[in-house]
Amino acid sequence: MSEKNIEESGKLKEEEKKEEEIIPFIRGDTLDLIPRNMDHIHLYFKWINDQDVRVFSRNEAPTTKEDIKKWFERPSHEGTPEHIGFELYHKQDKRVIGNGGLSRIDYVVRKANIWMVIGEKDYWGKGLATEAAKLILEYAFKEVNLNKVYAGIFEPNVGSWSCAEKVGFTLEGKIKKEIYVNGKYHDIKKYAYFQDDWLKK
């Protein structure tokens, strides 16, 4: 086999390996929700420390790669998870652009917090957060059987609360001067979505 053929064979195997790593847990139109991957720690590291991305996530202290690796460690106890996270995979561009999921899951009351980060800034403003939110809600109400999914969004984060309202979240109220960002105190807008309302749609 020639060196050229060996090189092409190696590239093909590498491409096949990359394809095998992408396992759609939930399929969407533009995005798929895929399992989190330790090989993407460099992306998590970039997003969580990027000043533009982290400003409304309130990551005030730097996060190391070692900190992030701990997220992937199996819990010492068995049972239902309190946190379920996905990576947001852009199908056409074959690129992981962010993450999202459910946190603080309460299986007795059947409620959870929805969260999301579009870490790749060149994908902001393209409606991808709206699609991702719908996929997470569909999963929350039809697979996890939650009754309520809620979100707390800082008032200056117009993109996020606009997305919430577009998807169909209801504003339940505000908590006054709850956070301090860029030298000012801001309110938090509290949103909720109930299973019955989702299923009616």
N, C-alpha and C positions, 0 to 999 in steps of 0.2 A: 504494500500500500504506500502511495506517495505521501510526502510531507503535507501536501495540500489536502489530500483526502483525509489524512489523520486529523488535520486542523479543523476541517469542515465537520468531521465526525464528532470531534470534541465539542464544537459549538452547538451541534444538534443535540447532543446529550445534555449540555448545560441548559439549553432552551427547554428541553423536555422536563428537566429537573425543576426549572422555574414554574412550568405549567402545572406540574404535579403538586407544587406547594400551595396553589390557589384552589381552595376547596370552598365553593359557595355554600354557606350554611343557610342563607336566605337570598334568593335571587330577586333583583330589581331590574328596572329598565336600563338605567345608566350605571347604577352602582350595585354591587353585591356586598352583603355582610359576610365576612369571612372570619374564621378563628384567629385570635391574636397569635403572633409568631415572634419568638425570641430573636429571630434573625433581623427583625425590624426595630430592634432597640435603638439603633442610631436615629431612626425617625422620631420615636417617642422622645428621645433625648433632645433633639432639635426643637420639636414643637413645644415641649414643656418649659424650655428655657428661652424661647424666642419672645422678645418683649412685646411684639405686636399680637402674638397668639395668646400669650399668658395673661394679658392685662385684665381680662374679665373672668379668668379662671382663678384669680387671686393666688397665683403661685409666687409668693413674695420672696421665697428663698430658693437659691439654685438647687437643682436636682441632679444627682450624679447617675451615671449608668449603673452603678452598683445598687442604688436605690430602686431603679426601674427593674432590675433583674429580680428583685424580691417580689415584684408583682406576679411573676410567673411561677413562684414557688408554690407547691401544693400545700393547702392548709393542713395543719396537724390533726384537725378533727374532721370527721365525716359528716355529711348532711347536705341539705340544700344550700346552694350558694347565696350569699347576700349581695353579690356583685356579679353581673354578667356583662362582659365586654366583647365588642367586635371591632375589626378593622374595616374601614370603608374602602372598597376596592373599585377603582374606576375601570370598567370593563374595556372600553375602547382604547384607553391610554395604557392599560395594563400596569396600573400604578396604585399603590396604597396612598391615599390622600388625607386620611384622618382616622379617628376612632369614635366610638359611641356605644351606648348601651343603657343598662339599668343598674342603679345602685340603691343601697338601703332597702333591699327587698324585704317586705314583711309578708310572709305567707299566711299569717293568721288574719290580718286585716285586708290582705290582698292589695297592697299598694307598693309603689316604688317610685324613685326619682329617675327621670330620663336625663341623660347627659350626652354631649357630643362636642367634638373638636374637629374642625376642618383645618388641619395643620399646614397643608400646602396652600400658601396664600394666593397663588395664581388660579386657584379654583374657587375663590370667594366670589359671591355675587352671581353664581350661575344656577341657583336653585337646587343645588345638590344636598344642602342641609334639609330642605323640605322633603326630598325623596327619602333620605336616610331616616328622618323622623317618622315618616309613614311606615317604613319597613320595621322600625323598632316598635312602634305602637301595635302594628299587626301581630308581631311576635308576642308582645306583652299581653295582649287581650285574647289571642286565639291559641297560644301555646302555653304560656305561663299562667293563663287564666286570672290575671289581675283585674281588680275592680276599678282601681284608680291609678293613673300615672300623673305625677305632678312635676313641676319645674319651678325653680326660683331663678329669675333672670334680672340682672342689674339694669336699671333704667337706661343708662347710657349705651348699653349694648343693643342698639336698635335692630341690627341684623337678626339677633337671636329671638327677641320677642316678636318681631315681625313674622319670622318663620313660624313661631308657636301659634300665632293668631291665624296665619294662613292655613296651617294644618287643621285647626279647629279647636285648639285649647281655649278654655274659658278663663278670663281673669277673675281670680277670687278676691284679690285685694293687694295692698302694698304694705311693706314694712318700711317705716320712715328712717332715713339716714342710717342704713344698716351697714354700708360699706364705705371705705375711704379709698378713692382712686384719683391719682393725679392731683392731689392737693384739695380734693373736695369730697364731702359726704354725699352719698346717693341712696335713693330708695331701691328696694328689691320688689319686683312685680312677681306675684305668686299666681301660677297657672295650674289648671287641672283638666284632665280628660278622663271621662268615665266609660267603662266598658259598654254600657247600654247605648250611649251616644255613638260610639264607634261602630257597633254592630248594626245600628239603624242605617248608617251610611252604606 
